[in-house]
């Protein structure tokens, strides 16, 4: 924008902005829209709004009396409608003023909600594929009105002239584009027809396409939306909706959920995905507004936890943004989101009550989505927590099954901790649930709300070691020298060593070490290294006495029984390091560099010892 060159004026006087029309046209037509293909959507949308206004003038006209016709032969693209049309004054007011829409005219302001577009800039999208827009229109509001021609150019200039009535015998509007050479991929006949089906398949007005072959036009939207049709039976309706979901999204839904919100004129379906998706990945949903496709990636229509469905809906009262490629975030959209979330909850409740087989398939695939919902929804929690699968010491089991055999349920804080103790805890008869996955620990702790007779506690290393049987005093004394050598060798890892008996006997050692304890030991080490500095003072202030790791050797294991009798100090140290490394590997936690080095060194030392012994 630039200020006009005007004579000097009194200080403080108002001046008028001058707009660079060429720059503004380029800005809106090339940067407001995501793809050149939207030009056809904007032309269809303008035609639909014109038809809506025509019906308001002639409410007794039969359904289908007014329609839209598209023509493309490779040299031109033409969109013709039987809508309300424009007078010469309308053309100057609405087509030549950027940002002013005919939908704001006083006579139809009260009907504004019936229109899709309300911003008056959609026609500019045509400059994405053409340098000139040719419009011929005749108004239905003014009897005997002449036809009027408007030519708008990409440089911001336009011309208007009145034509004889024979130029357009009936009211309506015809928009003609002569595509640029670089816009062929969007204006070829086959592409124009595909775009018309893509954007207008659910439009309520008849739309036909003519490729210039001389034959009759092809219906773009021959049938109403599948949820608006009648079917011979509920089963036939369900199959038809599932088939439509498969056609739109490319997968066979696990189930389809019919959506109907009369307050906002919303109808559609939610298709339950047949495969699990990563937590938090939100699929785009296909949203139509008054039949016109608005977006295929409308994430905001459903809450974040509903990533197990994809929706296709058509709504009357949702408000599009200026580009009409997404939804305006307002109170109506928030209410729609809440209402659709309630429909999904109701489907889960209905399925749980009436179709356990479907519920089982759904939970097997989408248990993570349901867990995320159950954390915040008490009704879903009470309904589905007993059905949800968890990783336990009894294998993959529901909490309902697990609670039948374990009145005390222990839950780990991490997957790593569960891996460390699972085999030992199972052999000891302890019921442990892996709480390391998203939502699992929080949900397991809420089990007593459903089953008051069950108690839940976090797994503490002391709880597990209390279930490991001590060895007799004679055996412990005989192994004292070896245990001392082992403690000295593993002191660098702040690891204590003890001798116990536990099942399974095939496990030579168990390493008990929590993530929190490792973090505290690392912090303490940094504090020692940074003594005297500000950072060292901070770490020292945060220091807590961290529990040491414990390497529990299994006296029932033949390898351990042999190891504790080793007299050679170096070999004793090496064997202790090897046992520690093997137990660390079995815990499946990330190894520290020092531990990786220890595993390699102990293996090579034991191999060298074995070779010297055999030679």
Beta strands, then each sheet from edge to edge (+ up, - down):
strand 1: 2-3
strand 2: 17-18
strand 3: 67-72
strand 4: 77-81
strand 5: 130-138
strand 6: 147-153
strand 7: 158-163
strand 8: 172-179
strand 9: 206-210
strand 10: 218-219
strand 11: 256-261
strand 12: 266-272
strand 13: 286-289
strand 14: 292-295
strand 15: 309-315
strand 16: 389-392
strand 17: 395-398
strand 18: 408-411
strand 19: 432-433
strand 20: 455-458
strand 21: 469-470
strand 22: 495-501
strand 23: 509-512
strand 24: 549-554
sheet 1: 1+ 2-
sheet 2: 7+ 6- 5+ 8- 4+ 3- 9- 10+
sheet 3: 11+ 12- 15+ 13+ 14-
sheet 4: 16+ 17-
sheet 5: 19+ 18+ 20+
sheet 6: 21+ 22- 24- 23+
end
